[in-house]
């Protein structure tokens, strides 16, 4: 998407938010239809495709509806959307990790078990190998700290510029680049056994 198209899309989102603020359900439906897949995909990648992904995505849009009267277009609409998504996902993952409280040994056992379960077999079926590799990559991304994980998801899957990721994460652009560098290093270490095969 070029800069002019990007700006036009943002203006459309801002106009929809203005209409939603006056309880326009059609504008809200259009906004949901436009961003639903992106939000569900981002949440899925952040929560390792938890069964709660769709509920969390629904909550994102509920919050957009509820906050529409206070919405001020000070940044791109997508920055606003992904900031709400970030807050919900970070709260969710923190609650989950408090509930789980695995010991380090259990986590390592789980990790080794997952890897041996999903290690690519010597099957000629290319699509099966691709699906297994995707699962391995998703599992590795899920092991990253939350800020690194969201930076990777927004950069790699949403093709978001560093400046917008910085706004969503409320950190500087150099900090975003640092988060991505650390994430890539960790992912390379986690995926090394598969890259050698």
N, C-alpha and C positions, 0 to 999 in steps of 0.2 A: 504494500500500500504506500503510495507516494504521500508527500507532506500535505498537499492540497486535499487529497481524499481523506487522509487521517484527520485533518482539521474539520472537514465537512461532516465526518462521522461523529466527531466530538460535539460539534454544534447540534447535530440531531439528538444525541444523548442528553445534552443540556436542555434542549427544548422538551424532550420527553419528561425530564425531571421537573420542569416547570409545570407541565400538565398534570403529572402525578401529584404534585403538591396541591392541586385543586381537585384531587380524588378522581382523576381520569383513569379508569381501569383499562381502557384500550391502550393508552400509552404505556401503562405498566406491563401489560401483556406483551407488547412489542419489545420492550426493554428486556423482559425475561427471556423471550424467544431468541433475542440477539445474543445474550450472554450466558444462557443456562448451560450449554455444553462446555464452554470455557471454564466456568466456575466449578462445575461438577468435576471436570478433568483435573483442574488445579488442586481441588480438595482431595480428590482420589489419589493423586500423586503425593500429596503431603501426608496423607493418612494411610498410605500403602493400601489403598482401595478398601478401606473399612466399610462395613455395612451401613455406617452412619453418614457416608459421604453425601447421599442425596438429601438427607434431613438437614445437614449442615448447609448445603447449597440453598435449600428452601429458606433457611433462617437468614442467609445473606440477603435474599430478596425481600423477606419480611422486614428486615432492618432498613433496607433502602426505602420501602414504602413508608415506614414509620418516621424516618428522618427526612423525608422529601421536603417538608415545609421549612426545615432548617438548612437544607442543602445550599451551599454557595459554590459556584464554579471557579474556585481559586486555582485548581489544577485540572488536568484532564479527567474526564469522568472515570476512565479505567483506573486511574490512580486511586480515586475514591472507592470504587468497587473492590479493588484488590486490597485496599487497607481494611475494609470491613471483613473481607475474606480472611486476611491475615489474622486479625484479632480473634475471630471465631475459631480458626484452626489452631492457633497457638494456645488458646484457652482449652480447647478440646484435647490436644496432645499432652498438655500439662496435667489435666485431670486424669487422663489415661495412664500416664507414667506414674502418677502418685498411687493409683489403684494397683498397678502391676507390681512395682517395686521388686523386680527380679534381682537375684544376686548376679554378680558378674559371671560366675561360673555357669549359671543357668542360661544367661544370654549367649555365652559362647557356645554352649551345647546346642541351643536353638539354632544359632547361626550355622554351625557345622552340619546340623541335621538338615536344615533348609537347603544348604548348598549341595549335600549329597543327594537329597531328594530331587532337586531340580537341575542337577548337572546334566549337560547335554549328552544324550546317549548316541552311539554310533549308528543312528538311523538315517536312511537316505532322505527321509521326509524333511524338506527344507523349511516348510511352514511350522512344523513342530519344533525344530531347532530354533527358529526365530522367536516363537512364543516362549520357549524356555529361556532364551537369552533376555527377552523383555522382562520376564519375571525376575531374573537374577539382577538386572539393572535396577528395576523398581525396588527390590529388596535392599540393594546397596544405597539407593537414594534415601530410602526410609530410615537408614541408620545415621544419616547426617544430622548435625544439630539443626534446630528449626530454621534459624535465619539462613544458614547455608542452603538448606533444602529448598526454601522458598525462592532464594536467589537463583538456584539452578533451574527450578521449575519455570519461573517467569522468564529467564533468559533463554533456556533451551527450547521450551515448548511453546511459550507465548511470544517469543522473539522480541521481548520488551527491551527498550534502550536502558542503558545503565542509569540515566538520570531519573527515569520513572521508577525503576527498581529501588533507587535510593529514597525516593519519596514514599513508596509503599512501606519500606523497611525502616524509614525515619533514621537513615544513616547517610554518610557522605558517599559520593561516587567512588573515591579511592577505597573506602571501606567495603563497598559492594564488590569491587574488583578483588580485594583481599579475601572476602568471603568466598567468591567464586574460585579463586586460586586454591584456597585451602580445601574447598569441596572437591575440586578436580584431583588434588593430590590424594585425598582420602579415597575417592572412588577408584582411582588408578590402583591403589593398594588392595582394595576389596575385590576388584575385578581382575587382578593380575593372573590368578590361576586360570581364568577363562580366556584371557587374551593370549596366553601361551599355547592353548590347545589348538 
